[in-house]
Amino acid sequence: MVVTTSNRCVCPDCDWVVDVPVTSTEVFKCPRCGHRLGGGAPVSERHTLALALAALILALVSLWLPFVGYSASGVSQTMSLLDTSAELLHFHERLLAILVLFTVWVVPVLYLLAICWIFTRLLGSGPVGPVTLYFIRTVVQLRVWMMADVFLLGALVSLIKISGLAAVELASGFYTFIAFVVLQLWVANNVSRYQLWHRLPHQQAPQSEAGRAAHNQGLSGCVCCQAPNSRQHKKCWRCGETLSLTRWRGWRLTLALLIAAALLLVPAHVLPVMETTSFGRTQPNTIIGGVLELWQGGDAPIAIIVFVASLVIPVAKILTLLVLLYVAERGNDSTVKNRVVLYKVTDWIGRWSMIDIFVVAVLVALVRSGQLMSVYPGNAALAFALTVILTMLAAMTFDTRRFFMPTTK
């Protein structure tokens, strides 16, 4: 392995070729757009590995332990974390059940397993093999789909919704799940993908010049490790990622995903997201109806959170990305950094709209006492979940490099 003091990479936001100091403890940002490319406190392999192993144990324990329980009119009911998907499967909501299980538990566990493999190999003295490279690529791709923290907030909202009708009891699995979420976020915050890539060999890098756009040099940046690559190559010389993935960043695909998300947003808010049965009477609940119910019940802060997550964020994200697609064709050096910041905020906040889906999953799993009191998933739940996923994919396919390319008038 060649030891270097800097690593040349292509900024994923503006396509600028930059030399990033490898050993710097200060955060290094792209001089053109301000995107973080490296730096920061060095990661302790043993410390991160211990945290990841502890989080894995808590994840396994949390899946089977009782999560929460309630009692009303002499009837008691408990649920586990696994019940949130099992009950959705019982009502033939297969896609919704898979989505909940994967984003809340499977993806975080796969992420932690990949971290354990990577840091075990880094602690050894042997070379980094293709399996380790695959796992490093995996942690980059999985991170955005980990939603255990969003689920925890959704669980709290669901418990507040039923606290006026029943006595709610937090079980041991709830506390172990909180510990799992904290450790998982701690690991994800400690692991810098840039520091991981900077440890890998650099001797095969093609000729490039720092301080110029990559596309002007016949190069393209890897979507995973940001290494400069010749456009003739099929795979990245450093991480092995397929370079054709850059084709997924395009305005046509982004626009198509936004249109699909906007169309699904209509049934998501018109149709009932869940149906509540109480003493033999069934009442459908739309998303907005649930917000009004929380507001009228005196839970104004929770009502505001649900309203923002379920209506404001999806609509604002679709409109913002449409506006950014439009202004990307109009060059303006004085506002280009503001556009990038607006895009990053829009990209980050979108996952929190899944709160409503997790509220439905928890209530369906917990409140199942027949005609006395039960909650069933509504037709809008899947439509809203797909809306959130499509807006997240639209943000991923949005090409911020277009902000920095010269316009043709």
Buried (B, 14 or more C-beta within 10 A) or exposed (E): EEEBEBBBBBBBBBBBBBBBBBEEEEEBBBEBBBBBBBBBEEBEBEEBBBBBBBBBBBBBBBBEBBBBBBEBEEEEBBBBBBBBBBBBEBEEBEEBBBBBBBBBBBBBBBBBBBBBBBBEBBEEEEEBEEEBBBBBBBBBBBBBBBBBBBBBBBBBBBBBBBEEBBEBBBBEBBBBBBBBBBBBBBBBEBBBBBBBBBEBBBEEBBEBEEEEBBBEBEBBBBBBBBBBBBEEEEEBBBBBBBBEEBEEBBBEBBBBBBBBBBEBBEBBBEBBBBBBBBEEEEEBBBBBBBBEBBBEBEBEEBBBBBBBBBBEBBBBBBEBBBEBBEBBEEBEEEEBBEBBEBBBEBBEBBBBBBBBBBBBBBBBBBBBBEEBBBBBBBBBBBBBBBBBBBBBBBBBBBBBBBBBBEEEE
